[in-house]
């Protein structure tokens, strides 16, 4: 992923997106392959238990979203609808290269 694409995506960290019927906050940008990591804000915190059944850790479900739509060469349509038009156009241009 070109550095310019990373610089476009990093300011979005912390923003809330609705993608594929889920609502999540952007927590990370992955480089290879280009993807976003989102934390689900509608799910309750999941408590993990150790082998004796004692609570050990709590986590919120995350998921990874490819920046590419189904065609494989343009921005995911849910992202495109929620981004500023100039940003979506710039991302589409970079993903097409």
N, C-alpha and C positions, 0 to 999 in steps of 0.2 A: 504494500500500500504506500503510495507516495506520501512524503511528509506533508504536502499541502492538504491531502485528504484527512490526515490525522489532525492537523490544525483546524480544519473545518468542524470536526466532530467533537473534539475535547470540550469546547464551550457548552455543549449540550448535556454534559454530565450533570445529573441532579434534576433534569427535567422529566416530567411525566409524559408517557406515551401510551396510546391504546393501540395494541398490535395484535392482530388475529384474535380478537375478542378478549384479550387480557390487558390489564392495566398495570404498568410497571414504571419504575423510576430507572433511568439510565445510570449504571454504576461503573461501566468500563467500556473501552473501545479496544477490540482485538485487531491485530495486524494481519495475520495470515491464517485463514482467509479473513477478508474484511467482514467484521461482524460487531454487533452491539450486545452487551450483557445487561439484562434488565432484572431488577428485583421486583417480584410481584407484591403489590401493595394492597391487594384485596384478600390475600390468604393470611391466615393466622400463623404465628410463629410455631414452627415445628420443634418439639423437644426430643432430642435423641437420648436413648437410654443405654447404659452399659450392660454387660452380660448378666448382672445381678438385678437389673431393672431400675437402677438409680438414674435420675436425670443427670446428664453430663454436659450437654451443649444445646443451645437453641439456635435455630437458623430459619431464615425466611426463604422460601423457594425462589430460585433464579432461573432464567432461561436465556439462551443465546439466539440472536436473530441475525441471519445473514443480511448484509446490506443489499444484496441482489434480489430482485424479484424472480418469479418463476422462469422468465426468459433467460436469466443468467447474465444479462449485460446492462440492465437498468436498475435504478433504485427501487427497493421494495415499495409497493403502492401505498401501504399504510403509512410508511414514513414520509413519502412524497406528499401526501395529503396534509400532514401535520407540521411540516417544516415551512419556513418562510420561502416564497417562490424563488428568490435569488439563491438561497442555500441549496434547495432541491435541484435547481438547474446546474449549479456548480458541481454538486455531487454526481449527478447523472453524467455530466461531461467527463469527470475523472474516472468514473466506473466504466464508461464506454471505451476508454483508451486501453 
